[in-house]
Amino acid sequence: MTHDKPQDDAPATPSQEELRKQVDEDREELGETIEALAAKTDIKARAQERTAAAKQQAAEKTALVRTQAAEKTAQVKNQAAETATQVKTQVLANRTPLLAVGGAALTLLLLLRWRRHR
């Protein structure tokens, strides 16, 4: 049983146009590979990129810290004002002990001055 048809397993010979197309594709791929390798070996450019990225990150963190500090400052300021108001209210409500301490301090001061001049 012999067949007159050619076998499909045999490799077909590419035409000149197909070969040129393949060569052009290979050249393009080779060019891209060379560009990628050149970019990897350009240490100065890579260092500058890293420096720029680090500067950007530092600027972002600085802005965040400034914002947080401003918020915390406002919060502490409000707490201090509230505490001062509470102390003032308590002092005004309890004047008797304050006046007694003030009077005792004034009396002590006057006694000390009187003894010095004597």
Biopython code that builds the backbone (N, CA, C, O; Angstrom):
import numpy as np
from Bio.PDB.StructureBuilder import StructureBuilder

atoms = [
    (1, "MET", "N", (0.809, -1.163, 0.000)),
    (1, "MET", "CA", (0.000, 0.000, 0.000)),
    (1, "MET", "C", (0.863, 1.241, 0.000)),
    (1, "MET", "O", (1.329, 1.688, 1.048)),
    (2, "THR", "N", (1.059, 1.753, -1.093)),
    (2, "THR", "CA", (1.878, 2.931, -1.282)),
    (2, "THR", "C", (0.983, 4.098, -1.655)),
    (2, "THR", "O", (0.056, 3.974, -2.455)),
    (3, "HIS", "N", (1.295, 5.242, -1.043)),
    (3, "HIS", "CA", (0.515, 6.449, -1.330)),
    (3, "HIS", "C", (1.308, 7.371, -2.225)),
    (3, "HIS", "O", (2.531, 7.465, -2.122)),
    (4, "ASP", "N", (0.601, 8.046, -3.098)),
    (4, "ASP", "CA", (1.268, 8.971, -4.003)),
    (4, "ASP", "C", (1.343, 10.385, -3.425)),
    (4, "ASP", "O", (1.970, 11.261, -4.022)),
    (5, "LYS", "N", (0.722, 10.614, -2.289)),
    (5, "LYS", "CA", (0.706, 11.947, -1.686)),
    (5, "LYS", "C", (1.981, 12.171, -0.885)),
    (5, "LYS", "O", (2.505, 11.225, -0.298)),
    (6, "PRO", "N", (2.506, 13.430, -0.845)),
    (6, "PRO", "CA", (3.683, 13.706, -0.009)),
    (6, "PRO", "C", (3.309, 13.629, 1.465)),
    (6, "PRO", "O", (2.154, 13.842, 1.832)),
    (7, "GLN", "N", (4.263, 13.330, 2.281)),
    (7, "GLN", "CA", (4.027, 13.192, 3.709)),
    (7, "GLN", "C", (3.879, 14.567, 4.357)),
    (7, "GLN", "O", (4.577, 15.512, 3.989)),
    (8, "ASP", "N", (2.969, 14.674, 5.321)),
    (8, "ASP", "CA", (2.733, 15.940, 6.014)),
    (8, "ASP", "C", (3.796, 16.187, 7.079)),
    (8, "ASP", "O", (3.942, 17.323, 7.532)),
    (9, "ASP", "N", (4.533, 15.178, 7.490)),
    (9, "ASP", "CA", (5.536, 15.317, 8.541)),
    (9, "ASP", "C", (6.794, 16.024, 8.064)),
    (9, "ASP", "O", (7.571, 16.502, 8.891)),
    (10, "ALA", "N", (7.014, 16.101, 6.797)),
    (10, "ALA", "CA", (8.227, 16.721, 6.271)),
    (10, "ALA", "C", (8.125, 18.230, 6.443)),
    (10, "ALA", "O", (7.081, 18.816, 6.159)),
    (11, "PRO", "N", (9.222, 18.880, 6.916)),
    (11, "PRO", "CA", (9.159, 20.326, 7.119)),
    (11, "PRO", "C", (9.090, 21.051, 5.793)),
    (11, "PRO", "O", (9.805, 20.725, 4.846)),
    (12, "ALA", "N", (8.218, 22.037, 5.746)),
    (12, "ALA", "CA", (8.068, 22.837, 4.524)),
    (12, "ALA", "C", (9.145, 23.895, 4.499)),
    (12, "ALA", "O", (9.474, 24.458, 5.544)),
    (13, "THR", "N", (9.686, 24.174, 3.374)),
    (13, "THR", "CA", (10.722, 25.183, 3.225)),
    (13, "THR", "C", (10.043, 26.547, 3.177)),
    (13, "THR", "O", (9.174, 26.785, 2.339)),
    (14, "PRO", "N", (10.452, 27.465, 4.103)),
    (14, "PRO", "CA", (9.811, 28.784, 4.125)),
    (14, "PRO", "C", (10.225, 29.603, 2.901)),
    (14, "PRO", "O", (11.324, 29.449, 2.368)),
    (15, "SER", "N", (9.325, 30.463, 2.480)),
    (15, "SER", "CA", (9.613, 31.324, 1.334)),
    (15, "SER", "C", (10.531, 32.465, 1.762)),
    (15, "SER", "O", (10.769, 32.673, 2.952)),
    (16, "GLN", "N", (11.043, 33.200, 0.776)),
    (16, "GLN", "CA", (11.941, 34.325, 1.076)),
    (16, "GLN", "C", (11.215, 35.392, 1.892)),
    (16, "GLN", "O", (11.795, 35.997, 2.794)),
    (17, "GLU", "N", (9.984, 35.609, 1.579)),
    (17, "GLU", "CA", (9.214, 36.625, 2.308)),
    (17, "GLU", "C", (9.041, 36.225, 3.775)),
    (17, "GLU", "O", (9.175, 37.056, 4.673)),
    (18, "GLU", "N", (8.743, 34.945, 4.008)),
    (18, "GLU", "CA", (8.609, 34.461, 5.382)),
    (18, "GLU", "C", (9.942, 34.577, 6.129)),
    (18, "GLU", "O", (9.971, 34.933, 7.307)),
    (19, "LEU", "N", (11.025, 34.276, 5.444)),
    (19, "LEU", "CA", (12.346, 34.394, 6.069)),
    (19, "LEU", "C", (12.654, 35.849, 6.427)),
    (19, "LEU", "O", (13.159, 36.129, 7.515)),
    (20, "ARG", "N", (12.354, 36.769, 5.517)),
    (20, "ARG", "CA", (12.585, 38.196, 5.802)),
    (20, "ARG", "C", (11.737, 38.656, 6.989)),
    (20, "ARG", "O", (12.205, 39.395, 7.855)),
    (21, "LYS", "N", (10.499, 38.210, 7.009)),
    (21, "LYS", "CA", (9.613, 38.577, 8.111)),
    (21, "LYS", "C", (10.177, 38.054, 9.438)),
    (21, "LYS", "O", (10.190, 38.772, 10.438)),
    (22, "GLN", "N", (10.633, 36.823, 9.438)),
    (22, "GLN", "CA", (11.217, 36.220, 10.640)),
    (22, "GLN", "C", (12.471, 36.977, 11.072)),
    (22, "GLN", "O", (12.677, 37.203, 12.265)),
    (23, "VAL", "N", (13.316, 37.373, 10.106)),
    (23, "VAL", "CA", (14.540, 38.129, 10.414)),
    (23, "VAL", "C", (14.175, 39.477, 11.023)),
    (23, "VAL", "O", (14.806, 39.904, 11.990)),
    (24, "ASP", "N", (13.171, 40.153, 10.477)),
    (24, "ASP", "CA", (12.743, 41.449, 11.014)),
    (24, "ASP", "C", (12.228, 41.305, 12.446)),
    (24, "ASP", "O", (12.541, 42.121, 13.313)),
    (25, "GLU", "N", (11.435, 40.258, 12.683)),
    (25, "GLU", "CA", (10.922, 40.007, 14.036)),
    (25, "GLU", "C", (12.077, 39.734, 15.007)),
    (25, "GLU", "O", (12.088, 40.241, 16.129)),
    (26, "ASP", "N", (13.036, 38.935, 14.565)),
    (26, "ASP", "CA", (14.198, 38.621, 15.399)),
    (26, "ASP", "C", (15.002, 39.882, 15.712)),
    (26, "ASP", "O", (15.469, 40.061, 16.837)),
    (27, "ARG", "N", (15.164, 40.757, 14.712)),
    (27, "ARG", "CA", (15.890, 42.011, 14.932)),
    (27, "ARG", "C", (15.174, 42.887, 15.955)),
    (27, "ARG", "O", (15.805, 43.487, 16.825)),
    (28, "GLU", "N", (13.855, 42.951, 15.839)),
    (28, "GLU", "CA", (13.073, 43.757, 16.778)),
    (28, "GLU", "C", (13.210, 43.218, 18.201)),
    (28, "GLU", "O", (13.427, 43.984, 19.140)),
    (29, "GLU", "N", (13.084, 41.913, 18.358)),
    (29, "GLU", "CA", (13.241, 41.297, 19.678)),
    (29, "GLU", "C", (14.638, 41.535, 20.230)),
    (29, "GLU", "O", (14.805, 41.827, 21.414)),
    (30, "LEU", "N", (15.639, 41.408, 19.370)),
    (30, "LEU", "CA", (17.021, 41.630, 19.792)),
    (30, "LEU", "C", (17.222, 43.080, 20.232)),
    (30, "LEU", "O", (17.912, 43.342, 21.217)),
    (31, "GLY", "N", (16.621, 44.019, 19.504)),
    (31, "GLY", "CA", (16.711, 45.438, 19.879)),
    (31, "GLY", "C", (16.091, 45.698, 21.240)),
    (31, "GLY", "O", (16.657, 46.430, 22.051)),
    (32, "GLU", "N", (14.936, 45.107, 21.495)),
    (32, "GLU", "CA", (14.272, 45.268, 22.791)),
    (32, "GLU", "C", (15.116, 44.661, 23.909)),
    (32, "GLU", "O", (15.221, 45.237, 24.992)),
    (33, "THR", "N", (15.709, 43.517, 23.652)),
    (33, "THR", "CA", (16.562, 42.867, 24.650)),
    (33, "THR", "C", (17.771, 43.728, 24.964)),
    (33, "THR", "O", (18.153, 43.869, 26.125)),
    (34, "ILE", "N", (18.374, 44.302, 23.935)),
    (34, "ILE", "CA", (19.545, 45.159, 24.134)),
    (34, "ILE", "C", (19.158, 46.396, 24.941)),
    (34, "ILE", "O", (19.908, 46.810, 25.825)),
    (35, "GLU", "N", (17.994, 46.994, 24.651)),
    (35, "GLU", "CA", (17.533, 48.161, 25.408)),
    (35, "GLU", "C", (17.309, 47.804, 26.870)),
    (35, "GLU", "O", (17.666, 48.572, 27.763)),
    (36, "ALA", "N", (16.725, 46.653, 27.109)),
    (36, "ALA", "CA", (16.485, 46.226, 28.494)),
    (36, "ALA", "C", (17.802, 46.010, 29.227)),
    (36, "ALA", "O", (17.943, 46.414, 30.381)),
    (37, "LEU", "N", (18.759, 45.382, 28.571)),
    (37, "LEU", "CA", (20.073, 45.166, 29.197)),
    (37, "LEU", "C", (20.785, 46.486, 29.439)),
    (37, "LEU", "O", (21.423, 46.661, 30.478)),
    (38, "ALA", "N", (20.686, 47.416, 28.499)),
    (38, "ALA", "CA", (21.316, 48.729, 28.668)),
    (38, "ALA", "C", (20.699, 49.468, 29.849)),
    (38, "ALA", "O", (21.405, 50.127, 30.611)),
    (39, "ALA", "N", (19.384, 49.358, 30.000)),
    (39, "ALA", "CA", (18.713, 50.019, 31.123)),
    (39, "ALA", "C", (19.169, 49.431, 32.455)),
    (39, "ALA", "O", (19.337, 50.156, 33.435)),
    (40, "LYS", "N", (19.366, 48.116, 32.486)),
    (40, "LYS", "CA", (19.816, 47.477, 33.724)),
    (40, "LYS", "C", (21.247, 47.865, 34.076)),
    (40, "LYS", "O", (21.595, 47.958, 35.253)),
    (41, "THR", "N", (22.056, 48.086, 33.085)),
    (41, "THR", "CA", (23.457, 48.399, 33.347)),
    (41, "THR", "C", (23.688, 49.889, 33.555)),
    (41, "THR", "O", (24.788, 50.289, 33.936)),
    (42, "ASP", "N", (22.673, 50.721, 33.312)),
    (42, "ASP", "CA", (22.811, 52.161, 33.519)),
    (42, "ASP", "C", (22.633, 52.449, 35.013)),
    (42, "ASP", "O", (21.548, 52.821, 35.461)),
    (43, "ILE", "N", (23.700, 52.272, 35.764)),
    (43, "ILE", "CA", (23.658, 52.381, 37.219)),
    (43, "ILE", "C", (23.314, 53.796, 37.667)),
    (43, "ILE", "O", (22.552, 53.979, 38.617)),
    (44, "LYS", "N", (23.859, 54.781, 37.001)),
    (44, "LYS", "CA", (23.608, 56.167, 37.389)),
    (44, "LYS", "C", (22.119, 56.500, 37.280)),
    (44, "LYS", "O", (21.546, 57.111, 38.182)),
    (45, "ALA", "N", (21.507, 56.101, 36.185)),
    (45, "ALA", "CA", (20.078, 56.380, 36.003)),
    (45, "ALA", "C", (19.247, 55.649, 37.047)),
    (45, "ALA", "O", (18.291, 56.201, 37.591)),
    (46, "ARG", "N", (19.618, 54.407, 37.320)),
    (46, "ARG", "CA", (18.877, 53.640, 38.332)),
    (46, "ARG", "C", (19.033, 54.263, 39.710)),
    (46, "ARG", "O", (18.076, 54.301, 40.485)),
    (47, "ALA", "N", (20.225, 54.749, 40.023)),
    (47, "ALA", "CA", (20.453, 55.408, 41.317)),
    (47, "ALA", "C", (19.633, 56.691, 41.403)),
    (47, "ALA", "O", (19.073, 56.999, 42.455)),
    (48, "GLN", "N", (19.559, 57.437, 40.305)),
    (48, "GLN", "CA", (18.763, 58.661, 40.301)),
    (48, "GLN", "C", (17.280, 58.349, 40.476)),
    (48, "GLN", "O", (16.565, 59.083, 41.158)),
    (49, "GLU", "N", (16.821, 57.273, 39.866)),
    (49, "GLU", "CA", (15.427, 56.873, 40.033)),
    (49, "GLU", "C", (15.138, 56.512, 41.488)),
    (49, "GLU", "O", (14.107, 56.898, 42.039)),
    (50, "ARG", "N", (16.051, 55.776, 42.098)),
    (50, "ARG", "CA", (15.868, 55.396, 43.505)),
    (50, "ARG", "C", (15.894, 56.631, 44.403)),
    (50, "ARG", "O", (15.112, 56.737, 45.347)),
    (51, "THR", "N", (16.796, 57.561, 44.102)),
    (51, "THR", "CA", (16.881, 58.791, 44.892)),
    (51, "THR", "C", (15.595, 59.596, 44.772)),
    (51, "THR", "O", (15.074, 60.102, 45.766)),
    (52, "ALA", "N", (15.094, 59.710, 43.563)),
    (52, "ALA", "CA", (13.839, 60.444, 43.353)),
    (52, "ALA", "C", (12.687, 59.770, 44.097)),
    (52, "ALA", "O", (11.844, 60.444, 44.689)),
    (53, "ALA", "N", (12.656, 58.459, 44.063)),
    (53, "ALA", "CA", (11.595, 57.728, 44.776)),
    (53, "ALA", "C", (11.717, 57.928, 46.281)),
    (53, "ALA", "O", (10.710, 58.091, 46.970)),
    (54, "ALA", "N", (12.945, 57.917, 46.796)),
    (54, "ALA", "CA", (13.155, 58.122, 48.231)),
    (54, "ALA", "C", (12.760, 59.539, 48.634)),
    (54, "ALA", "O", (12.162, 59.739, 49.691)),
    (55, "LYS", "N", (13.090, 60.524, 47.797)),
    (55, "LYS", "CA", (12.702, 61.908, 48.095)),
    (55, "LYS", "C", (11.185, 62.053, 48.127)),
    (55, "LYS", "O", (10.633, 62.719, 49.002)),
    (56, "GLN", "N", (10.526, 61.429, 47.172)),
    (56, "GLN", "CA", (9.070, 61.492, 47.115)),
    (56, "GLN", "C", (8.456, 60.855, 48.359)),
    (56, "GLN", "O", (7.515, 61.392, 48.945)),
    (57, "GLN", "N", (8.990, 59.722, 48.748)),
    (57, "GLN", "CA", (8.479, 59.028, 49.933)),
    (57, "GLN", "C", (8.712, 59.868, 51.186)),
    (57, "GLN", "O", (7.839, 59.954, 52.050)),
    (58, "ALA", "N", (9.886, 60.486, 51.286)),
    (58, "ALA", "CA", (10.184, 61.333, 52.439)),
    (58, "ALA", "C", (9.256, 62.542, 52.477)),
    (58, "ALA", "O", (8.798, 62.936, 53.550)),
    (59, "ALA", "N", (8.979, 63.126, 51.334)),
    (59, "ALA", "CA", (8.077, 64.277, 51.282)),
    (59, "ALA", "C", (6.664, 63.889, 51.719)),
    (59, "ALA", "O", (5.996, 64.641, 52.428)),
    (60, "GLU", "N", (6.223, 62.719, 51.292)),
    (60, "GLU", "CA", (4.894, 62.252, 51.682)),
    (60, "GLU", "C", (4.822, 62.002, 53.187)),
    (60, "GLU", "O", (3.843, 62.364, 53.840)),
    (61, "LYS", "N", (5.870, 61.377, 53.730)),
    (61, "LYS", "CA", (5.887, 61.114, 55.173)),
    (61, "LYS", "C", (5.963, 62.411, 55.966)),
    (61, "LYS", "O", (5.327, 62.535, 57.013)),
    (62, "THR", "N", (6.737, 63.380, 55.477)),
    (62, "THR", "CA", (6.847, 64.674, 56.152)),
    (62, "THR", "C", (5.480, 65.358, 56.191)),
    (62, "THR", "O", (5.076, 65.888, 57.225)),
    (63, "ALA", "N", (4.781, 65.344, 55.075)),
    (63, "ALA", "CA", (3.457, 65.957, 55.029)),
    (63, "ALA", "C", (2.503, 65.263, 55.995)),
    (63, "ALA", "O", (1.707, 65.920, 56.665)),
    (64, "LEU", "N", (2.582, 63.952, 56.066)),
    (64, "LEU", "CA", (1.725, 63.200, 56.979)),
    (64, "LEU", "C", (2.033, 63.545, 58.430)),
    (64, "LEU", "O", (1.120, 63.756, 59.229)),
    (65, "VAL", "N", (3.319, 63.603, 58.771)),
    (65, "VAL", "CA", (3.714, 63.917, 60.148)),
    (65, "VAL", "C", (3.292, 65.337, 60.512)),
    (65, "VAL", "O", (2.833, 65.581, 61.628)),
    (66, "ARG", "N", (3.446, 66.270, 59.583)),
    (66, "ARG", "CA", (3.024, 67.653, 59.858)),
    (66, "ARG", "C", (1.531, 67.719, 60.131)),
    (66, "ARG", "O", (1.092, 68.409, 61.051)),
    (67, "THR", "N", (0.765, 67.013, 59.342)),
    (67, "THR", "CA", (-0.681, 66.996, 59.533)),
    (67, "THR", "C", (-1.035, 66.404, 60.888)),
    (67, "THR", "O", (-1.864, 66.947, 61.617)),
    (68, "GLN", "N", (-0.402, 65.289, 61.217)),
    (68, "GLN", "CA", (-0.674, 64.646, 62.507)),
    (68, "GLN", "C", (-0.265, 65.550, 63.665)),
    (68, "GLN", "O", (-0.972, 65.629, 64.669)),
    (69, "ALA", "N", (0.872, 66.232, 63.532)),
    (69, "ALA", "CA", (1.334, 67.129, 64.593)),
    (69, "ALA", "C", (0.368, 68.291, 64.777)),
    (69, "ALA", "O", (0.071, 68.680, 65.906)),
    (70, "ALA", "N", (-0.123, 68.844, 63.675)),
    (70, "ALA", "CA", (-1.073, 69.951, 63.764)),
    (70, "ALA", "C", (-2.365, 69.502, 64.447)),
    (70, "ALA", "O", (-2.928, 70.223, 65.270)),
    (71, "GLU", "N", (-2.821, 68.312, 64.096)),
    (71, "GLU", "CA", (-4.039, 67.787, 64.718)),
    (71, "GLU", "C", (-3.825, 67.557, 66.208)),
    (71, "GLU", "O", (-4.678, 67.904, 67.026)),
    (72, "LYS", "N", (-2.684, 66.971, 66.555)),
    (72, "LYS", "CA", (-2.394, 66.693, 67.967)),
    (72, "LYS", "C", (-2.261, 67.992, 68.748)),
    (72, "LYS", "O", (-2.739, 68.084, 69.879)),
    (73, "THR", "N", (-1.613, 69.004, 68.154)),
    (73, "THR", "CA", (-1.456, 70.297, 68.816)),
    (73, "THR", "C", (-2.816, 70.923, 69.096)),
    (73, "THR", "O", (-3.058, 71.437, 70.189)),
    (74, "ALA", "N", (-3.693, 70.879, 68.114)),
    (74, "ALA", "CA", (-5.035, 71.432, 68.308)),
    (74, "ALA", "C", (-5.785, 70.674, 69.402)),
    (74, "ALA", "O", (-6.504, 71.270, 70.203)),
    (75, "GLN", "N", (-5.607, 69.367, 69.422)),
    (75, "GLN", "CA", (-6.283, 68.548, 70.438)),
    (75, "GLN", "C", (-5.774, 68.897, 71.838)),
    (75, "GLN", "O", (-6.570, 69.064, 72.762)),
    (76, "VAL", "N", (-4.464, 69.007, 71.998)),
    (76, "VAL", "CA", (-3.880, 69.337, 73.303)),
    (76, "VAL", "C", (-4.295, 70.745, 73.730)),
    (76, "VAL", "O", (-4.587, 70.988, 74.901)),
    (77, "LYS", "N", (-4.316, 71.659, 72.776)),
    (77, "LYS", "CA", (-4.715, 73.034, 73.076)),
    (77, "LYS", "C", (-6.157, 73.079, 73.590)),
    (77, "LYS", "O", (-6.465, 73.781, 74.553)),
    (78, "ASN", "N", (-7.024, 72.322, 72.935)),
    (78, "ASN", "CA", (-8.421, 72.263, 73.377)),
    (78, "ASN", "C", (-8.538, 71.646, 74.765)),
    (78, "ASN", "O", (-9.310, 72.125, 75.595)),
    (79, "GLN", "N", (-7.777, 70.589, 75.021)),
    (79, "GLN", "CA", (-7.808, 69.954, 76.336)),
    (79, "GLN", "C", (-7.309, 70.916, 77.414)),
    (79, "GLN", "O", (-7.873, 70.974, 78.506)),
    (80, "ALA", "N", (-6.254, 71.669, 77.107)),
    (80, "ALA", "CA", (-5.717, 72.629, 78.078)),
    (80, "ALA", "C", (-6.740, 73.719, 78.374)),
    (80, "ALA", "O", (-6.900, 74.133, 79.522)),
    (81, "ALA", "N", (-7.432, 74.180, 77.334)),
    (81, "ALA", "CA", (-8.452, 75.210, 77.542)),
    (81, "ALA", "C", (-9.591, 74.677, 78.397)),
    (81, "ALA", "O", (-10.092, 75.381, 79.274)),
    (82, "GLU", "N", (-10.000, 73.448, 78.151)),
    (82, "GLU", "CA", (-11.062, 72.843, 78.957)),
    (82, "GLU", "C", (-10.627, 72.689, 80.409)),
    (82, "GLU", "O", (-11.398, 72.975, 81.325)),
    (83, "THR", "N", (-9.402, 72.243, 80.616)),
    (83, "THR", "CA", (-8.889, 72.072, 81.982)),
    (83, "THR", "C", (-8.807, 73.416, 82.687)),
    (83, "THR", "O", (-9.173, 73.519, 83.857)),
    (84, "ALA", "N", (-8.333, 74.450, 81.997)),
    (84, "ALA", "CA", (-8.247, 75.782, 82.600)),
    (84, "ALA", "C", (-9.633, 76.287, 82.979)),
    (84, "ALA", "O", (-9.808, 76.896, 84.034)),
    (85, "THR", "N", (-10.598, 76.041, 82.138)),
    (85, "THR", "CA", (-11.974, 76.464, 82.444)),
    (85, "THR", "C", (-12.501, 75.726, 83.672)),
    (85, "THR", "O", (-13.160, 76.326, 84.521)),
    (86, "GLN", "N", (-12.216, 74.442, 83.769)),
    (86, "GLN", "CA", (-12.662, 73.662, 84.926)),
    (86, "GLN", "C", (-12.007, 74.165, 86.215)),
    (86, "GLN", "O", (-12.668, 74.302, 87.244)),
    (87, "VAL", "N", (-10.698, 74.439, 86.145)),
    (87, "VAL", "CA", (-9.988, 74.933, 87.335)),
    (87, "VAL", "C", (-10.547, 76.285, 87.747)),
    (87, "VAL", "O", (-10.763, 76.537, 88.933)),
    (88, "LYS", "N", (-10.779, 77.142, 86.789)),
    (88, "LYS", "CA", (-11.324, 78.475, 87.085)),
    (88, "LYS", "C", (-12.693, 78.358, 87.749)),
    (88, "LYS", "O", (-13.000, 79.061, 88.712)),
    (89, "THR", "N", (-13.504, 77.453, 87.210)),
    (89, "THR", "CA", (-14.843, 77.243, 87.775)),
    (89, "THR", "C", (-14.745, 76.739, 89.207)),
    (89, "THR", "O", (-15.486, 77.200, 90.075)),
    (90, "GLN", "N", (-13.844, 75.802, 89.465)),
    (90, "GLN", "CA", (-13.679, 75.263, 90.817)),
    (90, "GLN", "C", (-13.148, 76.323, 91.774)),
    (90, "GLN", "O", (-13.594, 76.398, 92.919)),
    (91, "VAL", "N", (-12.204, 77.143, 91.321)),
    (91, "VAL", "CA", (-11.648, 78.186, 92.182)),
    (91, "VAL", "C", (-12.715, 79.212, 92.526)),
    (91, "VAL", "O", (-12.838, 79.632, 93.677)),
    (92, "LEU", "N", (-13.483, 79.610, 91.527)),
    (92, "LEU", "CA", (-14.537, 80.584, 91.794)),
    (92, "LEU", "C", (-15.625, 80.009, 92.689)),
    (92, "LEU", "O", (-16.236, 80.747, 93.462)),
    (93, "ALA", "N", (-15.876, 78.727, 92.601)),
    (93, "ALA", "CA", (-16.887, 78.089, 93.438)),
    (93, "ALA", "C", (-16.405, 77.932, 94.879)),
    (93, "ALA", "O", (-17.214, 77.944, 95.807)),
    (94, "ASN", "N", (-15.114, 77.786, 95.068)),
    (94, "ASN", "CA", (-14.547, 77.578, 96.404)),
    (94, "ASN", "C", (-13.591, 78.726, 96.747)),
    (94, "ASN", "O", (-12.388, 78.509, 96.890)),
    (95, "ARG", "N", (-14.116, 79.931, 96.876)),
    (95, "ARG", "CA", (-13.276, 81.090, 97.159)),
    (95, "ARG", "C", (-12.752, 81.114, 98.588)),
    (95, "ARG", "O", (-11.667, 81.640, 98.836)),
    (96, "THR", "N", (-13.475, 80.574, 99.497)),
    (96, "THR", "CA", (-13.086, 80.656, 100.905)),
    (96, "THR", "C", (-11.709, 80.062, 101.145)),
    (96, "THR", "O", (-10.879, 80.744, 101.745)),
    (97, "PRO", "N", (-11.401, 78.831, 100.717)),
    (97, "PRO", "CA", (-10.055, 78.301, 100.951)),
    (97, "PRO", "C", (-8.981, 79.134, 100.252)),
    (97, "PRO", "O", (-7.888, 79.322, 100.786)),
    (98, "LEU", "N", (-9.294, 79.624, 99.071)),
    (98, "LEU", "CA", (-8.325, 80.439, 98.333)),
    (98, "LEU", "C", (-8.052, 81.749, 99.077)),
    (98, "LEU", "O", (-6.902, 82.171, 99.194)),
    (99, "LEU", "N", (-9.087, 82.375, 99.566)),
    (99, "LEU", "CA", (-8.896, 83.627, 100.309)),
    (99, "LEU", "C", (-8.143, 83.378, 101.621)),
    (99, "LEU", "O", (-7.338, 84.209, 102.044)),
    (100, "ALA", "N", (-8.403, 82.248, 102.254)),
    (100, "ALA", "CA", (-7.716, 81.924, 103.504)),
    (100, "ALA", "C", (-6.228, 81.727, 103.250)),
    (100, "ALA", "O", (-5.403, 82.236, 104.008)),
    (101, "VAL", "N", (-5.869, 80.998, 102.196)),
    (101, "VAL", "CA", (-4.462, 80.772, 101.867)),
    (101, "VAL", "C", (-3.805, 82.092, 101.474)),
    (101, "VAL", "O", (-2.673, 82.363, 101.876)),
    (102, "GLY", "N", (-4.496, 82.906, 100.702)),
    (102, "GLY", "CA", (-3.960, 84.212, 100.301)),
    (102, "GLY", "C", (-3.747, 85.119, 101.510)),
    (102, "GLY", "O", (-2.733, 85.809, 101.612)),
    (103, "GLY", "N", (-4.703, 85.108, 102.409)),
    (103, "GLY", "CA", (-4.581, 85.933, 103.624)),
    (103, "GLY", "C", (-3.428, 85.464, 104.484)),
    (103, "GLY", "O", (-2.682, 86.285, 105.017)),
    (104, "ALA", "N", (-3.266, 84.156, 104.629)),
    (104, "ALA", "CA", (-2.169, 83.618, 105.438)),
    (104, "ALA", "C", (-0.832, 83.982, 104.804)),
    (104, "ALA", "O", (0.106, 84.341, 105.516)),
    (105, "ALA", "N", (-0.729, 83.897, 103.486)),
    (105, "ALA", "CA", (0.519, 84.246, 102.814)),
    (105, "ALA", "C", (0.822, 85.726, 102.979)),
    (105, "ALA", "O", (1.976, 86.100, 103.191)),
    (106, "LEU", "N", (-0.183, 86.564, 102.886)),
    (106, "LEU", "CA", (0.012, 88.005, 103.058)),
    (106, "LEU", "C", (0.437, 88.321, 104.489)),
    (106, "LEU", "O", (1.318, 89.155, 104.702)),
    (107, "THR", "N", (-0.170, 87.673, 105.457)),
    (107, "THR", "CA", (0.193, 87.876, 106.854)),
    (107, "THR", "C", (1.639, 87.459, 107.097)),
    (107, "THR", "O", (2.384, 88.174, 107.767)),
    (108, "LEU", "N", (2.036, 86.329, 106.568)),
    (108, "LEU", "CA", (3.412, 85.844, 106.717)),
    (108, "LEU", "C", (4.392, 86.824, 106.081)),
    (108, "LEU", "O", (5.437, 87.113, 106.664)),
    (109, "LEU", "N", (4.083, 87.324, 104.930)),
    (109, "LEU", "CA", (4.943, 88.280, 104.244)),
    (109, "LEU", "C", (5.092, 89.569, 105.055)),
    (109, "LEU", "O", (6.192, 90.106, 105.189)),
    (110, "LEU", "N", (3.993, 90.046, 105.584)),
    (110, "LEU", "CA", (4.045, 91.274, 106.386)),
    (110, "LEU", "C", (4.854, 91.059, 107.660)),
    (110, "LEU", "O", (5.615, 91.940, 108.061)),
    (111, "LEU", "N", (4.702, 89.914, 108.295)),
    (111, "LEU", "CA", (5.473, 89.612, 109.510)),
    (111, "LEU", "C", (6.970, 89.558, 109.208)),
    (111, "LEU", "O", (7.774, 90.068, 109.988)),
    (112, "LEU", "N", (7.345, 88.955, 108.102)),
    (112, "LEU", "CA", (8.742, 88.871, 107.720)),
    (112, "LEU", "C", (9.338, 90.244, 107.435)),
    (112, "LEU", "O", (10.479, 90.505, 107.817)),
    (113, "ARG", "N", (8.621, 91.096, 106.794)),
    (113, "ARG", "CA", (9.117, 92.447, 106.512)),
    (113, "ARG", "C", (9.233, 93.247, 107.808)),
    (113, "ARG", "O", (10.190, 93.998, 107.993)),
    (114, "TRP", "N", (8.277, 93.087, 108.689)),
    (114, "TRP", "CA", (8.275, 93.823, 109.935)),
    (114, "TRP", "C", (9.491, 93.419, 110.788)),
    (114, "TRP", "O", (10.114, 94.268, 111.425)),
    (115, "ARG", "N", (9.824, 92.112, 110.794)),
    (115, "ARG", "CA", (10.966, 91.635, 111.580)),
    (115, "ARG", "C", (12.284, 92.127, 110.992)),
    (115, "ARG", "O", (13.222, 92.392, 111.744)),
    (116, "ARG", "N", (12.377, 92.253, 109.713)),
    (116, "ARG", "CA", (13.612, 92.724, 109.087)),
    (116, "ARG", "C", (13.878, 94.198, 109.411)),
    (116, "ARG", "O", (15.019, 94.586, 109.662)),
    (117, "HIS", "N", (12.858, 94.983, 109.405)),
    (117, "HIS", "CA", (13.029, 96.407, 109.628)),
    (117, "HIS", "C", (13.171, 96.745, 111.108)),
    (117, "HIS", "O", (13.442, 97.902, 111.429)),
    (118, "ARG", "N", (13.014, 95.872, 111.951)),
    (118, "ARG", "CA", (13.093, 96.111, 113.370)),
    (118, "ARG", "C", (14.456, 96.070, 113.886)),
    (118, "ARG", "O", (14.669, 96.257, 115.084)),
]
sb = StructureBuilder()
sb.init_structure("model")
sb.init_model(0)
sb.init_chain("A")
sb.init_seg("    ")
for serial, (resi, resn, name, xyz) in enumerate(atoms, 1):
    if name == "N":
        sb.init_residue(resn, " ", resi, " ")
    sb.init_atom(name, np.array(xyz, "f"), 0.0, 1.0, " ", f" {name:<3s}", serial, name[0])
structure = sb.get_structure()
